[in-house]
Amino acid sequence: MYCISISHRLADIGIREGLAFSDDEKIAFTKLVKPHTNIVILSTCNRIELYSDNENIEYIMDRLCCFKDISAAELKNYVNVFEGSGAIRHLYRVACGMDSMILGEDEILGQVKDAYYFANGISDIGYEMHTIFRGAITCAKKIKTDTFISKTSVSVGTLVGNMIAERGIKNVLIIGIRGKIGKITAKNIKAHGIDIIGTSRSHNTDERVELDDIDIIPYNQRYEHIDRAEAVISATTSPHYTITYSEVLKYTHKPKLYIDLAVPKDIDENIVKIKGSELYNIDHFKSLAESNNRIRLKEADRAEIMIDNMTDDVIKELYFHSILKEMDNIKSVMDSLGYEKIIYRARDNMSAEEFKKFIEIFMGEK
């Protein structure tokens, strides 16, 4: 297999956008090259990759240049090319999130599966490509299950969402929901099916599309709605407190979880004087993210070993499949040589470790 890769490692977002494939373009390009190769096109925000079983990479590159109206000289500035076992290992690393901007991110596995199924829906991609892509999907699932790479978040928004969900909280008030951090946090909390009240100083209805199913209230009514929420999150750029202890007491004495994601701080630290209330700031989540990142990096070593082993397995499977039709001939040669000559030939052509394993197979040793 061969892979032409244009990713975040060499190409900025403008280049990637220009080379991205829509579904209609995938169909058109597949039909364009199909007489010469089977192909799978993976097109995401961070990468455009063309997997082919034709060793003529220059042909695919030339077709890509014509299709996307880019010169070969310019395209080569953004391309990595992988061949043979290197292409297989690259796909496995991509599917496992090892080549992603965020180590171990989950979304890429679904994107690889979609690319594989979509390509095969256009036209059968052949035994070799089927075997390799199925192996990559299996490998990614195994790493997700057997390591902590995808189980340890390094995103503040995800960490906040997880904390809210783990505590069984059902209603959250987010102050500054239209800001970058506020939107990201709201997205992660919504993923857990939690109800959100969001404050906004803006009345721009165009922005409401991004805040579907969120109860948007004016910022100056935040205290009036605070008793509706079990948790309060603030993420504004205000130079002053958005939540003060004295004002909260006018509306509620109930204990709540307070999360302050702002710099400078948004929430009055005296808020914890309300019995049972807790307050966490941005440093808490950054520290947790850094700790999780160290765990991910440690687990990455285990994942790379697993990828190497599973890549080796699929290469052996493909080779074995390629020689099945020669089995009768191989048996005939082995019968004519006899076991002694076979053993001596193995000794002379294998490394010490390979030869030892070869002998142990016949001795019944593990």
Secondary structure, 3 states (H helix, E strand, C coil): CEEEEEECCCCCHHHHHHHCCCHHHHHHHHHHHCCCCCEEEEECCCEEEEEECCCCHHHHHHHHHHHHCCCHHHHCCCCEEEECHHHHHHHHHHHCCCCCCCCCCCHHHHHHHHHHHHHHHHCCCHHHHHHHHHHHHHHHHHHHHHCCCCCCCCCHHHHHHHHHHHCCCCEEEEECCCCHHHHHHHHHHHCCCCEEEEEECCCCHHHHHHHCCCEEEEHHHCHHHHHHCCEEEECCCCCCCCECHHHHHCCCCCCCEEEECCCCCCECHHHHHCCCCEEEEHHHHHHHHHHHHHHHHHHHHHHHHHHHHHHHHHHHHHHHHHHHHHHHHHHHHHHHHHHHHHHHHHHHHCCHHHHHHHHHHHHCCC
